[in-house]
Amino acid sequence: MSEATERYAAALFGAAQGDAGAVRAAAEALMADTQRWNTLAGAAATDTEKKELLAGAPQLDGCDALKAFLNLLLEEGHLDALPEVMTEFNRLALNAQGGVECVMTCARQPDEATQEAVRKAVCKLRGADNAVLQIKIDPSLLGGFVLDVDGVTYDRSVKGRLDRLARGVNDAPADDSLDQLAAQMKEALNGSAGDTMATETGRVLEIGDGIANVSGLRHAVYGERVEFENGTAGLILDLRRKRTGVVLMGSAEGLTEGSLCRRTGRPADVPVGEALIGRTVDALGRPIDGLGPIHCTETRPIEHEAPGVVSREPVTQPMQTGILAIDAMVPIGRGQRELIIGDRQTGKTSIATDAILNQKGQNMICIYVAIGQKASTVARLRETLKKHGALEYSIIVSAPAGEGASMQYIAPYAGAAMGEYFMSKGKDVLIVYDDLSKHAVAYRTLSLLLRRSPGREAYPGDVFYLHSRLLERACRLTKEYGGGSMTALPIVETQAGDVSAYIPTNVISITDGQIYLESGLFFSGQRPAVNVGLSVSRVGGAAQTRAIKKTAGTLRIDLARFRELEVFTQFSSDLDAETRQALDHGKQMMALLRQPLCAPMSVARQAIILYIATSNLLADVPLEKVSGFAQDFVDLLEREQSALVQEINDTGALSGTATEQIRTTLQSYKEQVSATWKA
């Protein structure tokens, strides 16, 4: 029933001034006059002729309120809607008299005694004076009845009991013995003799494109999980006066207008626990890797309030990515939110992958959330993690491009819920959202299907809140609240390097810094293509090891100076010695910051390379040899002076004795290999 019909009925009820019975009788008499009503409801007669018919209708004598209302309907072109209006009018009149309307669906026609008993029960249940009972016949119920009263369904049918029994058997663990299964079935059958399942239900008004508009569900809440009669779950994302917008989280096969939808009384949730580690799951936590079921004993709601200020602790512990350019210039701490931003195909996912690989042996759980990615891309990532032994501490949550917008929408929240479980247990978690641009597009799709108005750049106005309530869940907890942490690495894709677009600026304002990857650097061979000028960490040196903080102190300034000089001197041939030296030093630093995929560096390796580079100890090494020379030198130290390397890794500091030892060994190594440079 449309909102316009409800408004018409309310207007007529108000005009009736308590004489609803006379209005109802006059309307029914008019519609019973078949010849007159067919002419009024048809399109053959003109409006003038219809007015004359209404004026001369004997059924309307003495009912001026209905006559005026019918003329209003005629003027607005909705006279044919009178039957629907009167249906709603009768409901309003019944409610005003303390009555209630209910629908009783039976397998066969009930006798009068049964109907009267049901009427009395409904009056007692709802505190009504009388009940109007509408009977429907549905042989598929097999026996018993289903009673719909004011949006609540009481199911006492044989079919309903069998369905509940089937659900109970399906929910049983797969490894139950035959005796346990038989006992469970017996218990269910014994308990179903007189049980009545009462649930608040609604009916589908329209369905399509993964969205169902449902009537009823008067007490539903935003974010609640509902279930349709075909077993598909739904998520409530739109609450209106007469309908509820539900996003389907599964197949719509078998669902049509009038299909039943029932509340579950609980928010949308996902299974959480240690059993998820090493698995690939969908946005609902269901396994999709072909490795069998996942046995989790706990669930957590996908939407959860972020920890408050009192329960948060300052970010002081480093979260090493193993990428020299990032750990040296854009350090990330445990509990931080660091955005990875850049154009398509500039290495954003590669940075996140290397960060996950570098957590091996660091006692950290890693969660990778793929939003709108190709399934083949997710499969390759899984193989990469498995090859390097990182799958042993990782969870992959995949909502690929082939899934509906609803699954892509809830995927990051599901991943955050899984991470919060481990954080509450005092563990450290790294979660990657790849990527939030596609997540925003999925939410825009759902919003437009729910008929919400688009805003700036066609995104709904609450898309900022969408991402802020997600990323605020990443933090470091105090010891009183568990002491765990969740570090978030959201990824956002830009168009032609435009960081001032709507979604990038939104996420930048939420996070604690960003790593900006520049296309020009990437295609010139500088990988990772970190732009020093636009990349920043708002935690900074507070989350850096002492060794890297000490050796990388001038790196950002040196590179910024190099980029500036490079622009101004690209067309100049006459350069003074100081400028030439600064350019050569900058080129060496850029070469040292190049790093292959899936090759994260330890703290000691990073500290040693930074020390010999920023101390200008590589000035006499040819540019084309500097990267290989530095890597070979660290390999030499790891072989011959492993105690020194182990000390740096353990303490995170570079002592004076260690630096002197590095200098001495470097000088000796130079003498060994310098002959090959001259050759």
N, C-alpha and C positions, 0 to 999 in steps of 0.2 A: 504494500500500500504506500502510495507516494505521500510526501509531506503536504502537497497541495490538497489532497483528499482529506487528510487529517485536519487541515486548517478550515476547509469548507464545513466539515462535520462539527467542529468546535463552534464555528460562527452560527450554524443553524441551531445547535443546542442552546447557545446563549440567547438567540432570538425567540426560542420556544417558550422561555420564561416559566419553566416548570410544567408545561403542558406537553411533555414529550409523547405521551400516548396518542393525543389527537394528531400531532404532526406525523407520527409513524403510520397511523391508520390512513390518513389522507394520502401519504406518499405511496403506500402499498396499493391503495385503491386506484391511484392514477396509473401506476405501472401495470395493474391488472387489466386496465382498459387497453387491450392489445393494439387495436387500430389507432387510437389516439397516441399511445406511447411510442409506437413504431414511427409515426409521423414526426413526433417531437425529437426522437433520438436519431432519426435518419437525416440524410443530406438533401433529400428531394425538395422539401418545403423551405421557403425563405424565412428569415427571422421575423418578418412582419406577420406572416401566416402562423408561425409558431406562437407569437405573442397573442394572437387572436384565439388560438386553441387553448392556451393557458387561461386567458381571461374568461373563456366560456366553459371551462372544465367544471362540472358540477362537484367533482370530488374535492375541489379546493375551496368551496363555499364555507365561509366561517373560519378559514385557516390562512389569515393574511400573512403570517410569518413565513409559511412555506411558499405561498404565491410570490412574495417579494424575493425570496431566496432563489426560486426557479427562474425568475426574470434576470437575476444577477448571473446565474449560471449560463443563461442563454446569451447575455451580452458578452461574456468572456469565452464563449464557445465550448463550454464544458457541460452542457446539459446531459450528455450521454453518460456522464460519470455519476449520476444520481444513485444507481444501485450500490456502488462502492461507498459513496458518502453515507448512505443510510445504514450500511453495515457498521461503519465506524460510529455513526450517530447512536445506534442501538447499544453499542458497547459502552459509550459514554453515559447513556441513560441508565444502563444496568449498574455501572459503577456508582453513579450518583444515588441509586436506591440501596446501596450496600450489597449489591449482588456481584457475582463473579462468573466469568464465562470459561468453560473448560472443554477440551476435546478428548474423547475417549475412543481409542483405536483398539478394535477387538478382532479376533480371528473369525468370529461369527456374531450374529445379532444377539445382544444380551436381552434378557427378559426385563419386564418392568420393575420387578423387585430389586434386581441387581442395579439398575439405573438409579432407583430411589436411594439405595444404600450408598452409592457413589456420590450422589448429590449431598446427602447428609454428611458424609465424610469430608467432602470439599468445603462445605459450610463451616464445619468444626475446625478444619485445618486453617482456613483463611479468615475465620471470624466474620463470615458473610451471613446475610439474612436469607439469601436464596442463591441457587446455582443453576445456570443454563447449560445443559449438557448437549454437546454435539457428538453424534455417533458416526464413526468411520469404520469401514470393514477392510481388514488386511489379512488375508489367509496365511501370509508368510509368518505371522506371529505364532502359529501353531496352537496356541492356547493362551489363556490369561488376557491381560490388556495392558495398554500403555496410556497413561493419563497425563495430559498436558494442562497445567494450571498456572496461568500467569507467568509463563516463562520457565517453569520448573517441570521436569518430566519425572513421573513415577513409573518405573518399568517393572511390571509384575507379569511379564509375558514369558512363555516357555523359550522363545527365541532369545530374549535378553539373558535369561539364566544360562543357556547354552553358550552364548557369546562370552559371558563373564567366566564361565568354566574354561573355555578355550583360551582366553587371555591368561588365566592363571597357570594353565599347563605350559603355554608358550614362554611365560616368564620364569619357569622353573629352570635351574641350572642344567646344562646339557649333560653333565656327568652324573646326574641322579640315577640311582639304581631303579630297577623295575618295581621293586617293592615300595620304595619311597614315592614313586610316581603314582602307583595304585592307591597308596594311603592318602596322597594329596587329593586325588580325584574323589575318593570316598568322602573325605572331609568336606570338599566343596559341594558334593551332591547332598550330603546331610544338612549342610548349612543353607541350602538354597530352597528348602521347602516353603518357607514363608517369608523369605527376604524380599525386600523392596529396595530397588536402587533408585534413589532420588537425586537427580542432578539438575542444575540450571542449564537449560538448553535454548538453542535458537534455531532458526531455519534460514537456509541460504536464500537470499533474495536474488543475487546474480553472482556469477563466477566466471573468471576468465583472466588470462595473463598472470596466473599465480596469485590472484587476489580474490577473496570472497567477501562480499557484503552480506552480513548476517543480521537478521532481526532478532529481537529478544536479548538475551545475555545482559539483563539490566544491571547486574551487579558486577560485571566484568571489570577488570582493572588493566591499565596499560602494561604491556609486557607479559601478560599472562599467557600460559600455554593452553590451547584448546585442542580438542580432538574431533574429527569428522567421522561419520559413520563408516567410511571405507578404511579407517585406521590411520589416515594421514594426520600429522600434527600441524598445528597452526599457531601463529604468534599474533596477538592483538597489537596493532600499531595505530589504530584510529578509533576514537570514541566519539560518537555523535548522538544526538538526542534519540533518534529512532533506528539507528543502525550502527553496527560495529564493523570496522574494517579489519579483516584477518588476512595475514600473509601466509600462504601455504608453504610448508616445509617438507614437501613431498609431492607425490603424484595427485592430480585432480581427476584421475580416471574413476568413473562411477559417480562422481558428484554432479548433481544438477540442481536446478531451482527447487527448493523445498527439502533438500537433504538436511539431515539433522547435524547439529554442531553442539557439543557439550563442553562446559567448563571443567577444568581439572582442579582449579583452586590453588595451583602452584605456578611459580614463574617458569619460564623456559630455562632448562638447565642441561648440563652435560656431565657425563661421568668423569671423575678425577681420581688419580691415584698412581702408584708406582707402576701399575700394569700398563700404563699408556707409553712408558718410555720405550723407545725403539720402534714405535708403531706409526703408521700413517692412517689418519682418521678423517672423516668428513666433519662438517661444521656442527653436527649433532653428537660427535664423539663415537660414531660407528666405524668399525675397521673397514678399510678399503684396500688393504695391502695383501689380502689373500692368505693371511697367516692365522686365521681362526678368530674366535670371539675373544673379547677383552673382558676380563672379570674384575670389575671395579665395584667396591662396596659403598662408595660415597658419590654424591653428586653435589654440584655447586651451581647456583643460578648464574647465567651468563652476564646478567647485569648486576653489578654490586657497587655499593657506595665506596668511593675511594677513601683510603685512610686519612684521618684528620691530621692537623698540624702537630698535635701533642704526640701522636704515635709515630711520627717521622723523625729520622735521624739525618744529620748532615751527610752528604755524599763525600766520603774521604778515601774509600778503597778503590784502587784502579781496576778497571775491567779491560785487560789487555786484548786488543784485536789482533796483535801479531803483525799489523801493517805499520811499517816504520813512519810513513807520512802522517798517519792518524795519531798513533801513540805519542809521537814527538810534538806535533803542532796542535792537534785537536783531541786532547785526552778525554777518555770516557770513564766515568766512575760507576761503581755498582749502585744501582738505584736511579741512574740518570736517564733522561729521554733525549736521545741525540738523533736528529733528523738526517737522513741520507737523501739528497735531492739532486736532480739533474735530468737531462733529456733522456730519451729512450736510447738504449744500447750504449751507455757510457760507463757501465761497470758497477751499478748500484747493488745488484744482487750478489755480485762477486765479493764485494766488501763484506756484506752480511755473512756470506758463506765462509770466508776466511776467518771472520770473528768467531763463528761457531766451531770451526776446526781448531782454533787456538785455545779453546776451553778444555781440551783434553787434559785430564789430570788436575784440573782446577776446581773440582767439586762444584760444578755449575750445571744446572739443567737448562737445555736450550730448546726453545719452541719456535718453529718456523711456520708462519701462517701465510699460505699462498692464497691471494684473493684475485680471482679473475685471470690467473695464469693458465697457460696451456698445460694440459695433463702431461705431455711429453717433457715439458720443462721441469715439472715437479718430479717426474720419474728420474730425470737426469740428476737432479739435486740429491735425491735419495741415494742414488748409486754413488755419487761423490762422497756423501757422508759415510756410507757403508764402507767404501774403499779405504777411507782414512781413519776408520774406527770411531767416527763421531756419532754414528747412529746409536751407540750404546748409551748415550746420555741425551738423546734428542727426541723430540716429538714433532711430527709434521701434521699440521691441520690444513687440509686442502679443500678449497671451494673453487674449482677450476671454472674457466670461461663457459664450459658446457652446462654448468649448474645454473639454476635460476637466480635471480637477483636476491631473493630472500636468503639463500644459503651464503652468498657472498656478503650479505649485510651482517649476518650474525657470526661469521667466522672469526673476526678479530676478538669479539667479546668472548667467544668460546675459548680461544687460546688464552686470553687474559684470565679466565676462570681457572683453567688448568694450571697456569703459572701461579695464581694466588694460593692454590692448595699447597704447593711446595714452599712458597714464601712464608705461609703461616706455620710451616714445620721448621722454620729457621734456615732454609736453604736459599742459595742464590740462584736466580733465574735470569736468563737472557731470552727475550722474545723479539722476534722480527716480524713486522707487519709489511708484507710485500704484495700490493702496495695500497696506500690509503687513497690514491687518486681513483683507482677502480672501485674502492669501497664507497667513495662519495658518489660515483656514477651509479652504483647499485642502489644507494639510498635515494638518489634523485629519481631513478626509475620507479621504485616503490612509491615514492611520494606522489609522483604524477599519476600513477595508476590509482592511488587513493584520493585523487582529485584535490591535492593540496597545491596552492599557488606557488609557482617557482619564483625565485628572487634574483639576486645579483648573479649574472652569468648563468641563469637558469637553474641555480641550485636553491633548495629550500633554505629559509633563513636559519633553521636550527642545525645546519650541517656543522657549524662551529662547535655547538654543544655535543654533537655526535662524536667528534674526535676528542674533545677536551675531557669528556667523562671516561673515555677509553684510556687516554694517555696518563690521566691523573692517577690511575691505579698503579702505575710504576713508581716505586719509591724504595727507600731503605727504612725498615722498621726498627724501632728501639728494642732493646733486649726484653723490656717488659711485654712487648707485643709479639715476641717471637724472634726478632733479630734477623729475619730473612730480608732479601731484596729482590726486586724485579727491575731489570734494566731493559728499556724499550728502544728498539731501533726502527722507527717507522720510516718507510720509503715513500717518496712522493715524486711523481714524474712531471717535469715541466715541458712546455711547448716552446721550442726555439729559445731556450734559456730564460724564459720569462718568470723570474721568481716573484714578480709583483702580482701574479694572477691570484684569483680568489682563494682557491684551495691551498696553494703553497704559502701564502701570507697567513692564512688561518693556522696551519700546522706550525709554521715558524714561531708564531706568537705563543703557542702552547708549549713547545719543547724547550730544552735547556741548551740549545745550540744546533748547528747544522753543519754537515759535511757536503759542500757543494762540488759536484763533479762537472767539469767544463768540457764541452764537446771538442773545442779547439785543441785542448791539451790531449784529450783522448786520441784523436785522429793523428796527432803529431807523434804518437808513440809514448807519451808520458802516462804510464799506467801504474797505480791508480791516478786518475786525472783530478787530483784534489786542487781546487782553486784556493790559494792561501788567503787571498783578500776577502773572499765571501764566506769562508769556513771559520767557524768559531765554536768554542766550548765555554759555556757560562759557568762551568765548574772549574775548568782550567787546571792549574798546577796542583790544586787540592786533591785531585784524583790521579796524580802521577807518581811513579816511583822516583826515589831521590836520584838514582843514577841517570834516568832519562831527563828528569827536570834539570839536572846540573849540566848535562851535555847538550841539550837542545835549547838552551836559553836564548841564543842569538839566531837560531835557524829561521824562524818566521821573519825576522827583520832582514836577514841576509837575502832571503828569497824574494821578499817584497821589493827590496832595492834592486835585485837582479832583474825582476820583471819590468820595473820602471826604466832601468837603463837599457834593457833590451829593446823597448819600444822606441826610445829616443835615439838609439845608435844604430838602428837597423839599416839606415841609408848613409851612415857616415863611415869613412875609411880611416880618417886620422883620429886616433884615440890616444889619450895620455896613458901612462903606465898604470896609474891608480885605477882608472876606469877599466882598462883591459884586465887587470888583476881581479877586480870585482866581478866582471863578466865571466872570467874563467872559473872563479870560485863558485859562482852561481850555477854554471853549467855542470860543474862536478857534483854539486849538491842535488841538482835535478836528476842526474844520472844515478846517484846513490839511492834516491827515493823510488826509482823504478823497481817494481817487485812482481815476480810472476804469480799466476793464480795458484791457489792451494799450497802456498809456501809461507805460512806465517812464521815470524821470527820470535825467538825467545827474548826476554828482557836483556840478558847479557849480550846477545848478538846485536840488538838495537843500540845498547849503550856503547859498545865498543866502536861500532861503525860511526855513530854520532860523535864520539870523542875524537877519533882520528880525523873526521871531516871538519868539525867546527874548530879544531885546534890548528887547522891549516897544515896538517902533517901529510896531506896528499897533494900538495901543490906541485910537486915535481913528477907526479904520475900522469901519463898521457890521458886525455879525456876519454878516449875510446877504451882504455884499459882500466879506468878507475873502479867501475862497478865490480868487474870480475876480480880485480886485485883485492878489494875490500872483503869480498865474500871468501876468497881463498885464504886471506889472512886470518879471518875469524875461524875458518875450518882448521887452520894450523893451531890456533890457540886451543880449540876444543880437543884436538888430538894430543898436543904436547903439554898443555898447561890447563888440564881439565879442572884442577882445584880452583884456579883463578876464576874460570867461567862459572863454576858451581857456586862460588862465594857471591858473585854478583847476582846470580839468579835467586839465591836464598835470602840475601840481605836486601836486595834492591838498591844497593848503594855502590858507589865507585870510590874506593878509598885512594889516598895518595900513593900508597904502596902499589896498588893495582895499576894506577895510571902510569907510574914509572916503569913498571914491568911491561906494560903494553908498549910504551915508547921504545924501550930497549929491544923488544922482540920485533917491533915494526921496522926499526932501522936495520936490524940484521936481515929481515926478510926482504927488504928493498934491495940490499946488496946482492942477494941471491938471484932475484928476478929482473933486476934492472938491465942486465945484459940482453935479455930478450926484447926489451923496448927499443934499444938502439939498433938491434938487428932488424 
